[in-house]
Amino acid sequence: MTLFDKIQETAAFILSKINTQPQVGIILGSGLGGLIDAVTIETEIAYGTIPNFPVSTVEGHAGKLVFGKLGGKEVMMMAGRFHYYEGYTMEEVTFPVRVMKALGVQTLVVSNAAGGMNTAYKVGDLVIIHDHINLFPEHPLRGKNDARLGVRFQDMSEPYDLALIAKAKEIAKAKDLKVHDGVYIGLQGPTFETRAEYKWLHIIGGDVVGMSTVPEVIVARHGGMNVFAASVVTDLGIRDELNTISHEEVLEAANAAAPKLAGLVADLVAAM
Ligand code: HPA
């Protein structure tokens, strides 16, 4: 079966389970599942029951699609995402975004936990992503292009929608919520970076670094969706102490900052 046919099959299956049409897609990052609490849930579908969907394996990622209402909009949430480091192909990592597009989703909101390189950032800070650098070893659009899914050579001059960024900043200001505006570097992991790597990532223009987001954003843009993305800074790669970084620390910091991000996303979706 071609990728296009798989997408159609999966979308048809999901359509048979839901009563409304999602307008906004949301991908929840590590420890940020709390946003689900803000949603009036209509339907939940476990990944394991969805044809052509990979199954999530990593700790702290629930693994279901959640459909419901947030800020007056019909939303479709991924609780648990597929990371390249888990061994999935780029096609698998980005497949749910293709399905969102097929279901009629126009706007994708992505959240993630990320390491901070910008020395002005503190653990728990929110960063609105305005651009990215793709350091993944494989590209999600590599291979024969299906024109029904998008163009061969995708423009990436505005990967993150400027109007949504401006709106989010306005909302943050009104809420007296501190937000940064930064560049996200996506790489495969699963190791956290060495001190030299964090330093280098900062020198090449990164403010935050993580192991997700970039593939999904590329595919969303390929499908013509508008994207908004934000990071929670869960650890700092550049600081004076001889710090180490653990997955537990990342999840803990993400959980602590989740309500801030949830509030921002809920208001942003309401304003769309
Ligand atoms: N590096 C890469 N990915 C991450 C980090 C980090 O420091 N923190 C959370 N995800």
Boltz pocket constraint, residues with backbone or C-beta under 6 A from the ligand:
constraints:
  - pocket:
      binder: B
      contacts: [[A, 113], [A, 114], [A, 115], [A, 116], [A, 189], [A, 191], [A, 192], [A, 193], [A, 209], [A, 210], [A, 211], [A, 234], [A, 235], [A, 237], [A, 245], [A, 250]]
      max_distance: 6.0
